Amino acid sequence: MGAAENAVQKACLDFLRLSKVFAWRSNNTAVYDSTRGCYRSHAGIKGLPDICGLLPNAALFVECKSATGKISPEQAAFHAQARALGAVVIVARSVDDLRKGLMEYCQEKP
C-alpha cells in the first residue's frame, strides 16, 4: 500500500472513530519479524478490505485506494460475496467517499 492509500486509510479510520462506528484496521499481509529476520506466515483471506467494522444490522468493509489505485480480482470477489451476504462495502478514495457510502446505507436500511 502506498503513502496515498495509507493517508486515506488513516483519515477513514479517524472519521469512523469520530462517528462512533465500531471499526478496525485489518492487517492482511505478511508482517516482517525483525527478531527472526523473516516474514511471519499469513493465512488471511485474500481480498479482505483494509478496514472492517460493524454497523446496526450489517458488517462494514472499507477498501482504501489512492486516486489511481485499482481493485484486484481477489478484492472484487470479496466485495461481491460480502454484498451478496448483506454487508456494506465501500471503496474509499477519500473520506468523502466513505461518508457518501454510509449515508446511502442509512437511507436504504429499513
C-alpha positions, 0 to 999 in steps of 0.5 A: 500500500502506498503513502496515498492509500495509507493517508486515506486509510488513516483519515477513514479510520479517524472519521469512523472513530469520530462517528462512533462506528465500531471499526478496525484496521485489518492487517492482511499481509505478511508482517516482517519479524525483525527478531527472526529476520523473516516474514511471519506466515499469513493465512488471511483471506485474500481480498479482505478490505483494509478496514472492517467494522460493524454497523446496526444490522450489517458488517462494514468493509472499507477498501482504501485506494489512492486516486489511481489505485485499482481493485484486484480480482481477489478484492472484487470477489470479496466485495461481491460475496460480502454484498451478496451476504448483506454487508456494506462495502465501500471503496474509499478514495477519500473520506468523502467517499466513505461518508457518501457510502454510509449515508446511502446505507442509512437511507436504504436500511429499513 
